[in-house]
Amino acid sequence: MNTIASKKNPVSRLTKGYLICLFATVMWATTAIFIRYLTENFQLPAMALAFWRDTFVAIALAVVFCLVHPEYLHIEKEHTRFLLLYGFVLAAFNASWTLSVALNGAAVSTVLAYSSAAYTAIMGWRLFGESLNPTKLVAVSMGLTGCILVAGAYDPSAWRLNPVGILTGIVSGILFACYSLMGKASANRGISSWSALLYSFAVAAVMLLIYNLAANFWPSLKPSADLFKLGSSLTGWVILFILAVVPTIGGYGFYTLSLTYLPVSIANLIALLEPGITAILAFVILGEVLTSIQLVGSLLVIAGVVILRLRETENPANP
C-alpha cells in the first residue's frame, strides 16, 4: 500500500502543478486584451502602464494580506537581498519587453521573449539538476515553433530588425527565464509564493517609478512617460486596476506557485500556450481573425505539453 501511494504521489503533485500553471497561463493570456484597450483608447504610455500595473498589484496584495493573511507580509531578513534582486529582474523584464515591442513589433518580440523556454531548460538543467531528456527537447522545439506560427513571425518582413532591437528582444527572453528560475529558487528557499509576489512587484514598482521620473528630467532616456495620462477617466483607472488584480496577480501569482510543484523548464514550456490562448480570446472578444496558421501553431504548443505530460506520467520520478 505504501509503495502504491509513493508511486502515485509524484504524479499527483505534477498534475496539481500542471493545473496551477495552466490557470496562470490563461490569466496571463488576458493581459494583451486589457493592454490593447488601454493603449488604443487612452494612449497610455507603455512605461506608465507598467508602473501602475506593478503598483496596483503590490497595493492590492498588501491590503488583502493585512486583512486575511498577515503571515505573508513577514519575510526573513536573510531573504531581503534575494527579493530585491527578484524585483529588479521583474522590473528589467517589464522594461525590456516594452522596448522590444516598440523596436521589433508584437510578432517578433513575442517570439524572442518566449525563446525563454530554451534558456530555462538549459539553465534549469545546470542550476537545479533538472532533466534535459530528448522528450523535453522535442517539446520545447514544438513549443517555440508553435509560438512563431501564432505570432506570425514566419513572415520575413517581421524580422527587419536593427541590432538594438535584436539585442533587446533576446534580453527580454533571458530575463523571463531568469524570472522563472528565481521563482524556483524562491520556492526552494521556503519563501511563500505570495510573499515573493508581493515584494518582487513592490520593488519593481519603485524601480519603474524611478525610471519614469528620471525620463522626464533626461529626455534621452526613452521611452519617457506621463504617469497621469489617464487623468480623471474613471473607466481607464478601473480597467488598469482590473489588469493588475486579475491577469497580473492571477498569472504571476499562480505561475510562481506552480514552481513549487513543477520543474522550472516545464512551467516555462506551459507558459508558451499564452500566445495561442491570447489569439483565441482576441477572436472571441475583439473579433480578430484566428488564421489557420495560428491554429496550427496553437495545436503544436499544446501537443508539446501533452507529450511531455504523458512522458512524466510514465516516469514521474524523473520529469
LOVEX-266343 format. One record per atom (N, C-alpha, C): x, y, z; residue in three letters. Coordinates in steps of 0.001 Angstrom, whole numbers, padded with zeros to 6 digits, always signed. Example, Ala and Ser with C-alpha at 12.3 -4.5 7.8 and 13.67 -1.06 7.14 Angstrom:
+013190-005690+007800ALA +012300-004500+007800ALA +013200-003300+007800ALA +012850-002250+007080SER +013670-001060+007140SER +012900+000030+007870SER 
END
This chain:
+000825-001209+000000MET +000000+000000+000000MET +000862+001263+000000MET +001903+001268+000859ASN +002777+002437+000916ASN +003514+002641-000392ASN +003878+001494-001026THR +004594+001591-002299THR +003707+002213-003359THR +002438+001777-003377ILE +001493+002323-004349ILE +001284+003811-004114ILE +001148+004195-002845ALA +000924+005599-002523ALA +002105+006454-002930ALA +003317+005908-002703SER +004508+006680-003033SER +004650+006871-004530SER +004146+005869-005308LYS +004219+005996-006756LYS +003198+006995-007280LYS +002060+007085-006584LYS +001012+007980-007053LYS +001310+009428-006690LYS +002003+009628-005579ASN +002222+010972-005089ASN +002933+011886-006086ASN +004043+011447-006741PRO +004689+012330-007717PRO +003762+012741-008848PRO +002943+011798-009321VAL +002004+012110-010392VAL +000991+013138-009918VAL +000504+012967-008679SER -000470+013891-008124SER +000106+015303-008031SER +001356+015422-007579ARG +001996+016729-007484ARG +002184+017352-008868ARG +002591+016548-009839LEU +002781+017051-011193LEU +001459+017529-011789LEU +000395+016746-011562THR -000923+017123-012074THR -001373+018442-011460THR -001180+018578-010161LYS -001541+019824-009479LYS -000735+020988-010043LYS +000565+020755-010257GLY +001420+021793-010815GLY +000994+022191-012211GLY +000640+021207-013042TYR +000182+021491-014404TYR -001084+022338-014384TYR -002035+021973-013538LEU -003307+022695-013492LEU -003108+024131-013008LEU -002258+024308-011993ILE -001983+025653-011477ILE -001311+026500-012548ILE -000312+025922-013227CYS +000426+026665-014251CYS -000471+026973-015458CYS -001342+026041-015807LEU -002272+026277-016917LEU -003226+027412-016584LEU -003718+027431-015336PHE -004598+028516-014903PHE -003868+029853-014979PHE -002593+029861-014536ALA -001786+031083-014600ALA -001635+031556-016034ALA -001417+030621-016951THR -001221+030980-018361THR -002488+031561-018969THR -003640+030998-018597VAL -004918+031544-019081VAL -005102+032970-018567VAL -004769+033193-017288MET -004859+034543-016729MET -003922+035499-017473MET -002691+035056-017714TRP -001717+035866-018446TRP -002232+036227-019837TRP -002908+035275-020456ALA -003345+035469-021843ALA -004337+036606-021987ALA -005035+036966-020902THR -005991+038077-020981THR -005288+039433-020901THR -003998+039423-020540THR -003262+040676-020360THR -003278+041528-021621THR -003004+040906-022770ALA -002923+041659-024020ALA -004242+042354-024352ALA -005363+041741-023971ILE -006668+042345-024244ILE -006799+043677-023492ILE -006429+043644-022203PHE -006515+044859-021388PHE -005525+045914-021873PHE -004285+045486-022151ILE -003247+046436-022567ILE -003628+047102-023889ILE -004153+046301-024811ARG -004555+046868-026102ARG -005640+047924-025919ARG -006600+047639-025049TYR -007686+048586-024817TYR -007155+049889-024232TYR -006237+049796-023266LEU -005709+050987-022610LEU -004822+051816-023533LEU -003993+051143-024311THR -003073+051877-025185THR -003784+052479-026385THR -004817+051808-026893GLU -005504+052313-028076GLU -006574+053344-027742GLU -007271+053148-026634ASN -008374+054047-026305ASN -007972+055219-025412ASN -006885+055061-024666PHE -006455+056123-023756PHE -005032+056600-024043PHE -004371+055980-025039GLN -002993+056333-025398GLN -002081+056339-024166GLN -002297+055381-023269LEU -001481+055276-022057LEU -000097+054766-022426LEU +000969+055531-022119PRO +002325+055088-022456PRO +002667+053760-021783PRO +003424+052944-022489ALA +003722+051589-022003ALA +004451+051590-020670ALA +005422+052496-020495MET +006192+052502-019252MET +005338+052979-018077MET +004415+053895-018338ALA +003494+054328-017287ALA +002554+053183-016924ALA +002081+052477-017957LEU +001207+051329-017719LEU +001922+050282-016867LEU +003192+050014-017187ALA +003960+049019-016430ALA +004101+049441-014972ALA +004336+050742-014743PHE +004484+051231-013369PHE +003190+051062-012581PHE +002070+051545-013136TRP +000805+051471-012404TRP +000353+050022-012215TRP +000632+049202-013191ARG +000278+047789-013079ARG +000992+047164-011884ARG +002306+047362-011789ASP +003068+046791-010681ASP +002669+047411-009350ASP +002384+048722-009360THR +001992+049413-008129THR +000664+048892-007600THR -000327+048765-008483PHE -001635+048265-008054PHE -001552+046824-007557PHE -000703+046023-008184VAL -000514+044649-007719VAL -000002+044650-006286VAL +001040+045449-006029ALA +001634+045498-004692ALA +000633+046012-003654ALA -000117+047068-004001ILE -001091+047628-003060ILE -002212+046639-002769ILE -002752+046024-003836ALA -003855+045070-003662ALA -003435+043893-002791ALA -002256+043350-003052LEU -001774+042221-002265LEU -001533+042621-000814LEU -000943+043804-000596ALA -000658+044258+000765ALA -001946+044411+001573ALA -002977+044984+000940VAL -004253+045180+001633VAL -004895+043840+001976VAL -004937+042920+001007VAL -005548+041602+001244VAL -004789+040841+002325VAL -003475+040874+002265PHE -002682+040144+003252PHE -002850+040739+004653PHE -002960+042059+004740CYS -003188+042695+006038CYS -004493+042229+006664CYS -005503+042040+005814LEU -006832+041672+006310LEU -007011+040175+006515LEU -006376+039372+005652VAL -006665+037939+005643VAL -005460+037079+005999VAL -004306+037363+005409HIS -003122+036525+005622HIS -001917+037375+006017HIS -001913+037917+007231PRO -000788+038763+007645PRO +000553+038038+007652PRO +000516+036708+007696GLU +001774+035952+007699GLU +002542+036121+006401GLU +001843+036446+005304TYR +002522+036638+004020TYR +003314+037943+003966TYR +003032+038848+004919LEU +003768+040109+004954LEU +005146+039940+005584LEU +005313+038862+006294HIS +006572+038644+007012HIS +007562+037875+006143HIS +008768+038379+006083ILE +009843+037662+005401ILE +011076+037648+006300ILE +011846+036602+006176GLU +013076+036510+006953GLU +014090+037525+006439GLU +014849+038086+007345LYS +015839+039093+006981LYS +016834+038558+005962LYS +017127+037266+006067GLU +018111+036652+005177GLU +017645+036627+003713GLU +016325+036818+003493HIS +015789+036781+002138HIS +015676+038173+001501HIS +016035+039219+002230THR +015839+040585+001743THR +016583+040846+000444THR +017853+040527+000410ARG +018647+040779-000792ARG +018119+039983-001973ARG +017706+038749-001711PHE +017164+037911-002785PHE +015918+038547-003382PHE +015012+039047-002536LEU +013772+039638-003023LEU +014022+040966-003738LEU +015043+041706-003318LEU +015410+042921-004038LEU +015875+042576-005453LEU +016684+041532-005557LEU +017147+041087-006868LEU +015981+040561-007701LEU +015072+039847-007056TYR +013882+039307-007717TYR +013072+040450-008339TYR +012854+041517-007555GLY +012105+042670-008055GLY +012837+043388-009168GLY +014157+043462-009065PHE +014949+044101-010117PHE +014805+043345-011439PHE +014859+042009-011372VAL +014713+041185-012577VAL +013334+041389-013185VAL +012302+041455-012340LEU +010941+041670-012836LEU +010822+043034-013527LEU +011378+044079-012894ALA +011322+045417-013494ALA +012085+045450-014818ALA +013248+044797-014843ALA +014060+044772-016067ALA +013340+044023-017179ALA +012650+042933-016820PHE +011890+042192-017820PHE +010757+043040-018383PHE +010011+043713-017506ASN +008917+044575-017960ASN +009428+045660-018903ASN +010566+046265-018535ALA +011115+047347-019347ALA +011620+046828-020693ALA +012353+045717-020673SER +012914+045182-021920SER +011815+044678-022848SER +010761+044110-022273TRP +009629+043647-023080TRP +008955+044826-023769TRP +008752+045914-023018THR +008125+047109-023581THR +008971+047674-024719THR +010272+047776-024496LEU +011170+048308-025520LEU +011233+047388-026737LEU +011197+046070-026490SER +011249+045110-027587SER +010033+045245-028490SER +008865+045429-027887VAL +007642+045612-028677VAL +007758+046875-029524VAL +008307+047951-028923ALA +008445+049212-029648ALA +009438+049097-030802ALA +010515+048348-030599LEU +011572+048254-031596LEU +011327+047182-032653LEU +010700+046074-032236ASN +010587+044914-033115ASN +009186+044645-033636ASN +008174+045194-032979GLY +006804+044831-033313GLY +006350+043671-032443GLY +005054+043454-032402ALA +004491+042453-031495ALA +004919+041032-031839ALA +004928+040688-033126ALA +005205+039303-033517ALA +006605+038867-033133ALA +007614+039619-033572VAL +008994+039238-033312VAL +009312+039318-031828VAL +008819+040352-031148SER +009108+040496-029724SER +008514+039340-028927SER +007353+038832-029359THR +006745+037688-028681THR +007623+036449-028812THR +008099+036192-030013VAL +008951+035020-030233VAL +010245+035133-029445VAL +010866+036311-029476LEU +012122+036493-028759LEU +011927+036343-027245LEU +010787+036834-026717ALA +010528+036704-025283ALA +010293+035248-024900ALA +009547+034524-025736TYR +009243+033135-025402TYR +010347+032159-025805TYR +011431+032692-026342SER +012618+031850-026502SER +013167+031492-025132SER +012598+032117-024084SER +012996+031818-022710SER +012828+030336-022388SER +011914+029646-023100ALA +011712+028216-022834ALA +013007+027436-023046ALA +013748+027800-024098ALA +015019+027118-024364ALA +016053+027482-023313ALA +016151+028782-022966TYR +017109+029209-021948TYR +016802+028545-020604TYR +015509+028485-020277THR +015109+027941-018984THR +015429+026453-018890THR +015204+025714-019976ALA +015504+024285-019972ALA +016990+024047-019710ALA +017829+024857-020357ILE +019283+024697-020190ILE +019729+025139-018791ILE +019255+026321-018357MET +019675+026831-017049MET +019089+025995-015901MET +017856+025486-016086GLY +017274+024618-015069GLY +018063+023335-014921GLY +018580+022846-016033TRP +019420+021645-016024TRP +020738+021912-015289TRP +021341+023089-015559ARG +022632+023413-014958ARG +022519+023815-013487ARG +021476+024599-013152LEU +021384+025161-011810LEU +020631+024280-010819LEU +019586+023584-011302PHE +018742+022806-010394PHE +018795+021303-010652PHE +019631+020896-011605GLY +019762+019469-011878GLY +018539+018862-012522GLY +017709+019689-013203GLU +016531+019159-013872GLU +016955+018368-015110GLU +016129+017399-015470SER +016472+016556-016611SER +016407+017352-017912SER +017244+016960-018859LEU +017227+017561-020193LEU +017206+016412-021191LEU +016077+015680-021167ASN +015954+014478-021979ASN +015431+014807-023376ASN +015520+013862-024304PRO +015054+014095-025677PRO +013587+014534-025761PRO +012737+013969-024897THR +011325+014328-024916THR +011133+015807-024610THR +011867+016304-023616LYS +011746+017713-023244LYS +012273+018609-024361LYS +013370+018199-024998LEU +013933+018983-026090LEU +012961+019066-027269LEU +012298+017949-027559VAL +011301+017929-028635VAL +010120+018830-028274VAL +009673+018743-027012ALA +008535+019549-026569ALA +008858+021043-026655ALA +010079+021425-026235VAL +010489+022824-026309VAL +010536+023286-027763VAL +011074+022438-028644SER +011159+022778-030068SER +009772+022969-030672SER +008840+022081-030312MET +007467+022209-030804MET +006832+023487-030279MET +007096+023790-029011GLY +006527+024988-028415GLY +007029+026258-029088GLY +008346+026326-029330LEU +008914+027504-029975LEU +008395+027657-031410LEU +008297+026526-032124THR +007772+026565-033491THR +006328+027044-033502THR +005535+026511-032579GLY +004143+026930-032485GLY +004003+028399-032142GLY +004886+028884-031266CYS +004859+030290-030884CYS +005159+031185-032080CYS +006121+030774-032920ILE +006465+031524-034128ILE +005259+031616-035061ILE +004537+030500-035216LEU +003369+030482-036098LEU +002240+031354-035552LEU +001993+031273-034247VAL +000919+032060-033644VAL +001224+033552-033744VAL +002501+033914-033525ALA +002877+035327-033538ALA +003012+035885-034943ALA +003033+035022-035954GLY +003173+035477-037324GLY +004597+035848-037681GLY +005559+035368-036889ALA +006960+035733-037111ALA +007614+034901-038207ALA +006840+034046-038871TYR +007362+033291-040007TYR +007477+034185-041247TYR +006834+035347-041180ASP +006893+036300-042286ASP +008236+037030-042243ASP +009074+036909-043268PRO +010396+037549-043259PRO +010343+039050-043006PRO +009251+039691-043423SER +009160+041142-043230SER +009094+041516-041752SER +008668+040552-040924ALA +008584+040832-039491ALA +009955+040881-038830ALA +010973+040399-039526TRP +012310+040304-038945TRP +013268+041375-039454TRP +012738+042458-039967ARG +013599+043559-040386ARG +013980+044375-039157ARG +014956+043881-038436LEU +015315+044460-037149LEU +016652+045177-037209LEU +016830+046105-036283ASN +018142+046698-036099ASN +018863+045944-034992ASN +020166+046078-034864PRO +020916+045342-033838PRO +020401+045583-032423PRO +020001+046837-032131VAL +019481+047147-030796VAL +018185+046383-030538VAL +017332+046295-031576GLY +016074+045570-031431GLY +016298+044098-031160GLY +017212+043484-031916ILE +017521+042070-031708ILE +018038+041838-030292ILE +018982+042676-029866LEU +019582+042523-028544LEU +018535+042686-027446LEU +017661+043692-027599THR +016621+043929-026595THR +015665+042743-026496THR +015278+042185-027649GLY +014378+041036-027649GLY +015002+039818-027008GLY +016267+039567-027317ILE +016967+038428-026716ILE +017075+038610-025205ILE +017388+039843-024787VAL +017495+040135-023354VAL +016162+039893-022649VAL +015040+040251-023296SER +013729+040033-022675SER +013477+038545-022445SER +013899+037711-023402GLY +013742+036272-023233GLY +014607+035739-022110GLY +015848+036211-022041ILE +016757+035777-020974ILE +016224+036211-019614ILE +015693+037440-019540LEU +015180+037941-018267LEU +013928+037190-017820LEU +013075+036784-018775PHE +011909+035976-018398PHE +012357+034624-017870PHE +013398+034063-018488ALA +013963+032806-017987ALA +014520+033005-016585ALA +015219+034126-016367CYS +015778+034424-015043CYS +014672+034599-014013CYS +013564+035258-014420TYR +012428+035424-013505TYR +011871+034065-013100TYR +011747+033161-014068SER +011244+031819-013778SER +012190+031076-012842SER +013476+031182-013111LEU +014472+030498-012281LEU +014490+031057-010866LEU +014311+032360-010722MET +014280+032948-009392MET +013012+032546-008645MET +011920+032324-009399GLY +010715+031803-008770GLY +010953+030421-008198GLY +011699+029594-008934LYS +012045+028257-008458LYS +012965+028350-007250LYS +013951+029252-007317ALA +014867+029436-006197ALA +014115+029926-004959ALA +013101+030781-005184SER +012285+031273-004082SER +011557+030120-003396SER +010992+029215-004202ALA +010307+028049-003636ALA +011283+027167-002871ALA +012476+026985-003411ASN +013488+026160-002746ASN +013949+026777-001428ASN +013893+028109-001325ARG +014275+028799-000095ARG +013173+028740+000960ARG +011997+028256+000569GLY +010890+028183+001509GLY +010104+029474+001625GLY +010311+030410+000676ILE +009557+031669+000688ILE +008182+031414+000084ILE +007149+031888+000743SER +005801+031741+000209SER +005724+032399-001163SER +005067+031730-002104SER +004952+032291-003454SER +004227+033625-003435SER +003278+033799-002501TRP +002519+035053-002429TRP +003351+036163-001807TRP +004193+035823-000841SER +005114+036819-000281SER +006106+037268-001345SER +006615+036301-002103ALA +007557+036621-003172ALA +006900+037521-004210ALA +005632+037254-004520LEU +004909+038068-005494LEU +004766+039496-004996LEU +004349+039667-003745LEU +004159+040993-003172LEU +005440+041814-003223LEU +006514+041263-002699TYR +007735+042054-002561TYR +008468+042242-003889TYR +008382+041280-004786SER +009022+041468-006090SER +008315+042569-006879SER +006983+042615-006811PHE +006246+043657-007525PHE +006411+045014-006848PHE +006527+045037-005533ALA +006750+046301-004833ALA +008095+046898-005235ALA +009124+046058-005266VAL +010453+046525-005671VAL +010429+046968-007133VAL +009768+046186-008005ALA +009687+046530-009422ALA +008973+047866-009621ALA +007909+048109-008848ALA +007163+049367-008962ALA +008051+050560-008604ALA +008835+050416-007542VAL +009734+051500-007133VAL +010761+051774-008224VAL +011319+050728-008799MET +012337+050895-009840MET +011750+051524-011107MET +010538+051134-011472LEU +009896+051725-012639LEU +009510+053181-012389LEU +009154+053497-011143LEU +008852+054888-010792LEU +010112+055747-010952LEU +011226+055244-010443ILE +012491+055975-010559ILE +012828+056206-012033ILE +012638+055182-012855TYR +012943+055331-014279TYR +012042+056369-014939TYR +010738+056280-014677ASN +009797+057210-015301ASN +010070+058652-014884ASN +010389+058857-013606LEU +010704+060208-013146LEU +012000+060706-013777LEU +012992+059820-013858ALA +014267+060201-014465ALA +014088+060535-015940ALA +013200+059791-016624ALA +012972+060018-018053ALA +012364+061390-018327ALA +011618+061926-017353ASN +011033+063250-017525ASN +012077+064357-017372ASN +013144+064064-016631PHE +014216+065046-016443PHE +015291+064911-017513PHE +015502+063680-017971TRP +016501+063425-019017TRP +015811+062765-020209TRP +015340+063548-021155PRO +014599+063024-022312PRO +015362+061972-023107PRO +016686+061915-022928SER +017465+060903-023649SER +017118+059504-023187SER +016529+059405-021981LEU +016042+058106-021510LEU +014686+057855-022153LEU +014608+056882-023008LYS +013378+056606-023733LYS +012868+055210-023380LYS +011543+054971-023394PRO +010527+055993-023625PRO +010143+056709-022334PRO +010086+058008-022334SER +009594+058751-021178SER +008077+058599-021119SER +007487+058859-019957ALA +006064+058574-019818ALA +005364+059618-018959ALA +004111+059905-019302ASP +003245+060734-018490ASP +002487+059786-017569ASP +002865+059763-016299LEU +002281+058804-015373LEU +000791+059024-015162LEU +000318+060253-015378PHE -001098+060556-015127PHE -001842+060834-016430PHE -001477+060100-017450LYS -002104+060254-018755LYS -003607+059967-018704LYS -004035+059083-017815LEU -005449+058739-017732LEU -006280+059871-017144LEU -005620+060787-016444GLY -006326+061944-015906GLY -007490+061567-015006GLY -008664+062111-015298SER -009853+061867-014467SER -010743+060765-015024SER -010223+059986-015973SER -011030+058929-016583SER -011204+057756-015616SER -012392+057670-015026LEU -012667+056594-014083LEU -012592+055237-014774LEU -013104+055169-016005THR -013088+053915-016764THR -011661+053423-016978THR -010783+054345-017366GLY -009394+053966-017600GLY -008717+053435-016361GLY -008894+054108-015233TRP -008271+053674-013986TRP -008835+052341-013516TRP -010151+052154-013683VAL -010771+050884-013269VAL -010220+049731-014105VAL -010111+049923-015413ILE -009591+048870-016283ILE -008123+048582-015956ILE -007369+049629-015666LEU -005966+049448-015289LEU -005864+048660-013990LEU -006755+048939-013042PHE -006752+048209-011771PHE -007142+046744-011988PHE -008135+046513-012859ILE -008540+045141-013168ILE -007381+044388-013816ILE -006653+045062-014704LEU -005476+044457-015336LEU -004491+043976-014282LEU -004302+044785-013245ALA -003361+044417-012181ALA -003894+043275-011322ALA -005157+043363-010951VAL -005709+042409-009989VAL -006004+041046-010609VAL -006539+041028-011840VAL -006959+039739-012407VAL -005833+039033-013177VAL -005439+039501-014374PRO -004437+038732-015115PRO -003030+038779-014514PRO -002668+039907-013867THR -001305+040009-013355THR -001124+039188-012083THR -001976+039419-011084ILE -001877+038630-009856ILE -002186+037172-010147ILE -003241+036934-010937GLY -003576+035549-011272GLY -002475+034869-012052GLY -001887+035588-013019GLY -000829+035000-013840GLY +000460+034784-013085GLY +001051+035874-012604TYR +002331+035778-011911TYR +002211+034982-010605TYR +001102+035208-009868GLY +000932+034532-008582GLY +000867+033020-008718GLY +000000+032554-009592PHE -000155+031106-009737PHE +001003+030481-010516PHE +001650+031258-011390TYR +002843+030738-012067TYR +003942+030487-011042TYR +004137+031445-010136THR +005137+031267-009080THR +004768+030096-008183THR +003483+029964-007876LEU +003027+028848-007047LEU +003275+027514-007740LEU +003096+027456-009052SER +003288+026203-009785SER +004731+025709-009716SER +005669+026638-009498LEU +007081+026253-009425LEU +007382+025453-008165LEU +006441+025448-007215THR +006582+024602-006032THR +006400+023137-006406THR +005678+022871-007486TYR +005335+021511-007873TYR +006018+021050-009163TYR +006447+022006-009999LEU +006975+021650-011311LEU +008427+022071-011475LEU +009195+021341-012287PRO +010493+021859-012725PRO +010280+023152-013488PRO +011199+024095-013336VAL +011021+025408-013934VAL +010947+025329-015459VAL +011662+024381-016058SER +011640+024255-017518SER +010258+023843-018020SER +009560+023002-017272ILE +008221+022563-017677ILE +007216+023706-017521ILE +007309+024446-016406ALA +006405+025581-016195ALA +006573+026610-017311ALA +007818+026863-017697ASN +008067+027836-018761ASN +007536+027334-020091ASN +007579+026033-020318LEU +007041+025454-021550LEU +005525+025609-021594LEU +004866+025366-020468ILE +003412+025522-020413ILE +003027+026976-020708ILE +003871+027926-020258ALA +003598+029339-020498ALA +003591+029673-021982ALA +004203+028803-022808LEU +004194+029025-024255LEU +002786+028937-024844LEU +001842+028411-024059LEU +000454+028356-024515LEU -000174+029742-024580LEU +000439+030710-023902GLU -000177+032043-023806GLU -000489+032689-025151GLU +000452+032732-026115PRO +000107+033391-027386PRO -001099+032768-028077PRO -001211+031433-028027GLY -002343+030769-028649GLY -003655+031090-027956GLY -003623+031093-026611ILE -004827+031419-025852ILE -005227+032868-026096ILE -004210+033755-026165THR -004490+035162-026441THR -005150+035326-027814THR -004644+034588-028796ALA -005214+034662-030146ALA -006677+034229-030140ALA -006995+033181-029383ILE -008372+032698-029294ILE -009257+033734-028601ILE -008744+034310-027480LEU -009516+035324-026757LEU -009740+036561-027616LEU -008711+036943-028375ALA -008849+038104-029254ALA -009916+037850-030316ALA -010005+036600-030772PHE -011026+036234-031757PHE -012421+036311-031145PHE -012558+035773-029917VAL -013868+035727-029262VAL -014312+037107-028789VAL -013381+037861-028156ILE -013754+039127-027526ILE -013663+040304-028488ILE -012584+040350-029273LEU -012336+041509-030135LEU -012709+041275-031588LEU -013053+040023-031930GLY -013426+039725-033300GLY -012253+039611-034248GLY -011022+039493-033701GLU -009853+039341-034558GLU -009864+037956-035199GLU -009405+037870-036434VAL -009433+036616-037171VAL -008336+035678-036691VAL -008721+034452-036366LEU -007764+033421-035982LEU -007434+032623-037239LEU -006235+032844-037793THR -005871+032197-039048THR -005596+030720-038844THR -005600+029988-039954SER -005321+028552-039888SER -003899+028295-039397SER -002974+029176-039769ILE -001590+029010-039311ILE -001500+029221-037804ILE -002227+030198-037271GLN -002245+030400-035822GLN -002843+029197-035110GLN -003865+028624-035702LEU -004489+027448-035118LEU -003510+026282-035081LEU -002778+026074-036191VAL -001774+025009-036239VAL -000692+025257-035190VAL -000254+026505-035056GLY +000762+026842-034060GLY +000283+026553-032656GLY -000953+026908-032344SER -001513+026642-031021SER -001553+025144-030734SER -001952+024370-031748LEU -002014+022918-031579LEU -000627+022312-031369LEU +000392+022891-032022LEU +001767+022420-031836LEU +002218+022604-030389LEU +001938+023779-029834VAL +002317+024033-028444VAL +001600+023074-027509VAL +000291+022917-027728ILE -000497+022010-026893ILE +000037+020588-027000ILE +000357+020162-028227ALA +000877+018806-028439ALA +002189+018607-027690ALA +003049+019638-027694GLY +004317+019534-026976GLY +004106+019349-025494GLY +003170+020098-024915VAL +002871+019974-023489VAL +002277+018606-023174VAL +001366+018122-024033VAL +000729+016824-023814VAL +001762+015696-023881VAL +002652+015748-024872ILE +003703+014726-024988ILE +004559+014692-023737ILE +004933+015877-023267LEU +005760+015958-022060LEU +005007+015410-020860LEU +003713+015739-020770ARG +002905+015264-019632ARG +002767+013752-019650ARG +002548+013165-020813LEU +002417+011712-020914LEU +003718+011022-020535LEU +004832+011621-020934ARG +006136+011046-020611ARG +006360+011061-019101ARG +005930+012152-018433GLU +006123+012252-016996GLU +005204+011309-016226GLU +004027+011053-016777THR +003110+010107-016144THR +003725+008720-016108THR +004446+008384-017182GLU +005114+007089-017260GLU +006347+007031-016368GLU +007006+008190-016181ASN +008231+008221-015394ASN +008236+009451-014502ASN +007359+009505-013466PRO +007204+010696-012644PRO +008416+011024-011795PRO +009300+010076-011568ALA +010458+010314-010707ALA +011507+011151-011391ALA +011426+011267-012746ASN +012464+011985-013482ASN +011854+012899-014534ASN +011088+013958-014106PRO +010402+014822-015048PRO +011365+015713-015797PRO 
END
